[in-house]
Amino acid sequence: MLGFFSYYHLSIFLFLSLFLSLSHPCFPARTIPDQVTVITAESDVRNNASTWHEFTRFLDAQKGSHVNGMSDLKKYLQRFGYLPGTVPDNTNTNTSTSTSTNSTDDNFDTQLESAIILYQTKLGLPVTGKLDADTISTIISPRCGVADDAAAAAPPPPHGNATLRTTRHYAYFYGKPRWVRTSPMTLSYAFTPNAMINYLSPTDVRRVFRRAFSRWSAVIPVNFTETGEYLLADIKIGFYRGDHGDGEPFDGVLGVLAHAFSPENGRFHLDAAETWTLDFEEERSKSAIDLESVATHEIGHLLGLGHSSVKEAVMYPSLSPRTKKVDLKIDDVEGVQALYGSNPNFKLSSLLESENSYNQSLSSTTSKLSNWPFFFSLILFILFLPTTI
């Protein structure tokens, strides 16, 4: 006999331990994930990616702070369009848009606070105005090289689609450029003969790009076909290192992964320094990047889409290593269909129903798990009842 703490109570205690271990919500803690900060020996230079990694020391900095190296963060925000400065122009030219600002000091001033708020707003983060864990984690994540301000906000929803969704987060390049061809539209693409990576099978790479293009053609009346005539292709794809002549040099492992230009430019460049993979089971590197995910994202730019603030969307600007994100979400689909119309064989309502079903299931699961404190209290009450055993 165990006295007050009987075998009966011990059994309930063990049950309680098992219940808590199985039912506690499995949501990641809001910390800076290790996987997006790994800079390995694969990098042969001290690049922008390693500089981004160092931004972790700014965690919890806010207006009034002075931290050595804050000027590098200001340059990052200039680079992607949140502070005045030189930012890439992913339209039809080889130039950059230049203005001036004081980015040489390390002060967290009012201008930087405004830039952080804009960054948080555009990327769907909690708007705090300071460098919290969510913001730092997103900043140091590998991402697309297209500046976030290269796109204009989406227009108000058309009356006919207002019943499907009232909030839109997709965006376009300034001027809302799109490809103009006779119907049915077909765009050709080709791979640069001397700018490929040799550790992936060309056949497998082509298969991945066919799947990426087909995801977009499934929702819009645009077909894509590969051609061997590189110079005549509408879309030209290649892997490059460093400065490759378009005014947007790549920065080595992680950092900027790729960039593409708006219609009808057709240039699509990937950083050859990355560890590109088609299968995470075969590639064990912590810094491995899924080629199909990046290809699908950049094709959205080639079609005229800017970045989305929906984290689940293909057109969200960042992608963590060892992450696969290839399925178009409603935000991606509605954005590109506003440019080209809908593929007659595609039903947006089916995708909407699928996403709603998933969200409701997730919400229901979360709600049920949120009741565990009640069950915990109930079991404790039973556990410490006086026993007559």
C-alpha positions in Angstrom: 0.0 0.0 0.0 1.3 3.4 -0.9 -0.9 5.4 1.5 -2.2 8.6 0.1 -0.4 8.1 -3.2 -2.0 4.8 -4.1 -1.4 2.6 -7.1 -4.7 4.0 -8.4 -3.3 7.5 -8.3 0.0 6.3 -9.8 -1.9 4.8 -12.8 -3.7 8.2 -13.3 -0.4 10.0 -13.0 1.1 7.8 -15.7 -2.0 8.3 -17.9 -1.7 12.1 -17.4 2.0 12.1 -18.5 1.1 10.1 -21.6 -1.9 12.3 -22.3 0.2 15.5 -22.1 3.0 14.1 -24.2 0.5 13.2 -27.0 -1.9 16.1 -26.9 0.2 19.1 -26.3 0.0 21.3 -29.5 2.9 20.6 -31.8 3.5 24.1 -32.8 7.2 25.3 -33.2 8.4 27.8 -30.6 8.9 31.3 -31.8 12.7 31.1 -31.9 15.2 31.7 -34.7 15.4 28.3 -36.4 18.8 26.7 -36.8 18.1 25.5 -40.3 18.0 29.0 -41.8 21.2 30.1 -40.3 23.5 27.4 -41.4 26.5 28.6 -43.4 28.7 25.7 -44.2 32.1 25.1 -45.7 30.4 25.0 -49.1 30.8 28.8 -49.2 34.2 29.9 -50.5 33.7 33.6 -49.7 32.3 35.7 -46.9 29.1 36.6 -48.7 25.9 38.5 -48.0 24.3 35.3 -46.6 26.8 35.1 -43.8 26.1 38.8 -43.1 22.4 38.1 -42.9 23.2 35.3 -40.3 24.9 37.9 -38.2 21.7 39.9 -37.9 20.7 37.5 -35.1 22.6 39.8 -32.7 20.0 42.5 -33.4 17.3 40.4 -31.7 14.9 42.5 -29.6 16.5 45.8 -30.8 14.0 48.6 -31.2 13.9 52.4 -31.7 16.6 54.1 -29.8 19.0 51.1 -29.9 22.6 51.4 -31.2 24.2 48.1 -32.2 27.4 47.8 -34.2 26.6 46.6 -37.7 23.1 48.0 -37.8 24.1 49.7 -41.0 24.3 46.3 -42.7 20.7 45.7 -41.8 19.8 49.0 -43.4 21.5 48.0 -46.6 19.5 44.8 -46.6 16.3 46.8 -46.3 17.5 49.1 -49.1 18.2 46.0 -51.2 14.7 44.7 -50.9 12.9 48.1 -51.1 12.1 49.1 -47.6 14.5 52.0 -47.3 15.4 54.5 -49.9 18.6 53.5 -51.7 19.7 51.4 -54.7 17.4 48.5 -55.2 17.2 46.0 -58.1 14.9 46.8 -61.0 13.3 43.5 -62.1 11.5 44.9 -65.0 12.8 45.1 -68.6 16.1 46.9 -68.1 19.5 46.1 -66.7 19.5 49.1 -64.4 18.7 49.7 -60.7 16.6 52.4 -59.2 18.7 54.8 -57.1 17.9 57.3 -54.5 19.9 58.3 -51.4 19.6 57.8 -47.7 21.9 57.7 -44.7 22.5 54.0 -44.2 26.0 54.3 -42.8 25.2 54.7 -39.1 24.2 52.0 -36.6 21.3 53.8 -35.0 17.8 52.3 -34.8 16.1 55.6 -35.8 12.5 56.5 -36.8 13.2 55.7 -40.4 14.4 52.2 -39.6 11.4 51.7 -37.4 9.1 52.6 -40.2 11.0 50.3 -42.6 10.6 47.4 -40.1 6.9 48.0 -39.7 6.5 48.0 -43.5 8.6 44.8 -43.8 6.4 43.1 -41.1 3.2 44.3 -42.8 4.2 43.2 -46.3 5.5 39.7 -45.1 2.5 38.9 -42.9 4.5 39.1 -39.6 3.3 40.5 -36.3 3.7 44.3 -36.6 5.8 45.3 -33.6 8.2 47.8 -35.1 11.1 46.0 -33.4 13.4 43.2 -34.4 11.6 40.4 -32.7 12.2 36.7 -33.3 9.7 36.3 -36.1 11.2 39.3 -38.0 14.8 38.3 -37.5 14.0 34.7 -38.5 12.4 35.9 -41.8 15.2 38.4 -42.5 18.0 35.8 -42.3 16.0 33.2 -44.3 17.2 32.5 -47.9 14.9 34.3 -50.3 14.2 35.4 -53.9 16.2 38.3 -55.1 13.3 40.3 -56.5 12.7 43.4 -54.4 9.5 43.4 -52.5 8.7 46.9 -53.6 9.1 46.0 -57.2 5.5 45.1 -57.2 2.3 47.2 -57.0 -0.5 46.3 -54.7 -3.3 44.2 -56.1 -6.4 46.0 -57.2 -9.8 45.7 -55.4 -11.4 42.3 -56.0 -13.6 42.1 -59.1 -17.3 42.1 -58.3 -17.7 38.6 -59.7 -15.2 37.1 -57.3 -16.0 39.1 -54.3 -18.0 36.2 -52.8 -15.0 33.9 -53.0 -12.5 36.0 -51.1 -12.5 39.6 -49.9 -8.8 39.8 -48.9 -6.0 39.7 -51.5 -2.3 39.6 -50.7 -0.9 39.1 -54.2 0.9 41.9 -56.1 2.1 42.8 -59.5 5.1 44.6 -61.0 4.6 48.3 -61.6 2.5 48.8 -64.7 1.0 45.3 -64.3 3.0 43.9 -67.3 2.0 40.6 -68.8 2.8 38.4 -71.9 0.8 39.3 -74.9 0.4 36.6 -77.5 -2.3 35.3 -79.8 -4.7 32.8 -78.2 -4.1 30.1 -77.3 -0.9 31.5 -75.8 2.3 29.4 -75.8 5.5 30.5 -74.3 8.8 28.8 -75.1 11.6 28.3 -72.6 15.2 27.1 -72.9 18.2 26.4 -70.7 21.4 28.3 -71.2 23.8 25.9 -72.8 26.9 26.9 -70.8 25.2 27.7 -67.5 24.0 24.5 -65.9 25.0 22.6 -62.8 26.8 19.3 -63.4 25.8 17.3 -60.3 22.1 17.0 -61.3 20.9 15.0 -64.2 19.9 17.3 -67.1 16.9 15.0 -67.7 15.8 15.3 -64.1 16.2 19.1 -64.1 14.1 19.3 -67.2 11.4 17.1 -65.6 11.3 19.4 -62.6 10.9 22.5 -64.7 8.2 20.8 -66.7 6.2 20.2 -63.5 6.8 23.7 -62.3 5.5 25.2 -65.6 2.6 22.8 -65.6 1.4 24.0 -62.2 0.8 27.5 -63.7 -0.6 26.3 -67.0 -3.1 24.3 -65.1 -4.8 27.4 -63.8 -4.3 29.9 -66.7 -4.8 29.5 -70.5 -1.0 29.6 -71.2 1.1 26.7 -72.3 4.8 26.3 -72.0 7.1 24.3 -74.2 10.8 23.7 -74.1 12.9 24.6 -77.2 16.4 23.9 -78.2 16.6 27.4 -79.8 18.0 29.3 -76.8 18.3 32.7 -78.5 14.7 32.5 -79.7 13.1 31.3 -76.5 10.7 33.6 -74.6 12.1 32.4 -71.3 15.9 31.8 -70.8 17.0 29.8 -67.7 20.5 29.5 -66.3 22.6 28.9 -63.2 25.2 31.6 -62.5 27.7 32.6 -59.8 28.4 36.1 -58.5 28.2 39.0 -61.0 26.7 37.6 -64.1 26.0 40.8 -66.1 22.4 41.7 -65.2 23.2 44.2 -62.3 22.1 41.7 -59.6 25.1 39.6 -58.6 24.5 36.5 -56.6 25.9 36.2 -53.1 27.0 32.6 -52.6 25.5 29.9 -50.4 22.0 30.8 -49.2 21.1 34.5 -49.1 19.5 35.2 -52.5 18.6 32.0 -54.2 17.3 33.2 -57.6 15.7 36.0 -59.5 13.5 36.5 -62.5 12.4 39.5 -64.5 8.9 40.7 -65.3 7.2 40.2 -68.7 8.2 40.2 -71.4 11.9 40.1 -70.4 12.0 36.3 -69.8 15.3 36.0 -67.9 15.4 33.5 -65.1 18.6 33.1 -63.1 19.5 30.8 -60.3 22.5 31.0 -58.0 24.9 28.1 -59.0 26.5 28.3 -55.5 23.5 26.8 -53.8 23.2 23.1 -53.1 20.3 22.4 -55.4 18.4 19.2 -54.9 15.5 17.3 -56.4 15.2 14.9 -53.5 16.0 15.6 -49.8 16.4 11.8 -49.2 19.4 11.8 -51.5 20.8 15.2 -50.5 21.6 15.5 -46.8 23.2 18.9 -46.7 21.5 21.2 -44.2 21.6 24.0 -46.7 20.0 22.1 -49.5 17.4 24.0 -51.5 14.5 22.4 -53.4 14.9 23.3 -57.1 11.2 22.7 -57.9 10.0 25.1 -55.2 12.3 27.9 -56.4 11.4 27.2 -60.1 7.7 27.4 -59.3 8.1 30.7 -57.5 10.3 32.4 -60.1 7.9 31.4 -62.9 5.3 33.5 -61.1 7.5 36.5 -61.5 8.1 35.7 -65.2 4.3 35.8 -65.6 4.1 39.2 -63.8 3.4 38.4 -60.2 5.2 40.1 -57.4 5.5 38.8 -53.8 2.7 37.8 -51.6 2.3 38.3 -47.9 0.7 34.9 -47.5 3.3 32.7 -45.9 1.8 29.5 -47.4 1.7 31.0 -50.9 4.3 30.0 -53.5 4.9 33.7 -54.1 6.0 34.4 -50.6 9.6 35.7 -50.9 11.5 33.4 -48.5 12.2 29.7 -48.5 14.0 27.8 -45.7 16.6 25.1 -46.6 15.2 21.6 -46.8 11.7 22.9 -47.4 9.4 22.0 -50.3 6.6 24.4 -51.4 5.3 23.8 -54.9 1.5 23.8 -54.6 -0.2 27.0 -55.7 -2.5 28.5 -53.1 -5.6 30.5 -53.8 -3.7 33.8 -53.5 -1.3 32.6 -56.2 -4.1 31.4 -58.5 -6.3 34.5 -58.2 -3.3 36.8 -58.8 -2.2 35.1 -62.0 -5.7 34.6 -63.3 -6.3 38.4 -62.9 -3.6 38.7 -65.5 -4.4 35.9 -67.9 -7.9 34.6 -67.1 -8.7 31.1 -66.0 -7.9 27.8 -67.6 -11.3 26.5 -68.7 -10.6 23.1 -67.1 -9.7 24.6 -63.7 -12.3 25.3 -61.0 -11.2 27.9 -58.3 -14.1 26.8 -56.1 -12.5 23.3 -55.8 -9.2 24.8 -54.6 -11.1 27.1 -52.2 -13.1 24.2 -50.8 -9.9 22.2 -50.3 -8.1 25.0 -48.5 -11.1 25.8 -46.3 -11.4 22.1 -45.4 -7.8 22.0 -44.4 -8.0 25.2 -42.4 -11.1 24.1 -40.6 -9.5 20.8 -39.8 -6.4 22.5 -38.4 -8.6 24.9 -36.4 -10.6 22.1 -35.0 -7.5 20.2 -34.0 -6.0 23.2 -32.4 -9.3 23.9 -30.5 -9.5 20.4 -29.2 -5.9 20.5 -28.0 -6.4 23.8 -26.4 -8.7 22.1 -23.9 -5.9 20.1 -22.3 -5.5 22.5 -19.3 -9.1 21.6 -18.3 -8.4 17.9 -18.5 -5.1 18.5 -16.6 -7.0 20.2 -13.7 -9.7 17.5 -13.7 -7.2 14.7 -13.4 -5.2 16.5 -10.7 -8.5 16.9 -8.8 -9.1 13.2 -9.1 -5.5 12.4 -8.3 -5.5 14.1 -5.0 -8.9 13.0 -3.8 -8.6 11.2 -0.4 -8.4 7.4 -1.0 -10.0 4.6 0.9 -7.9 1.9 -0.7 
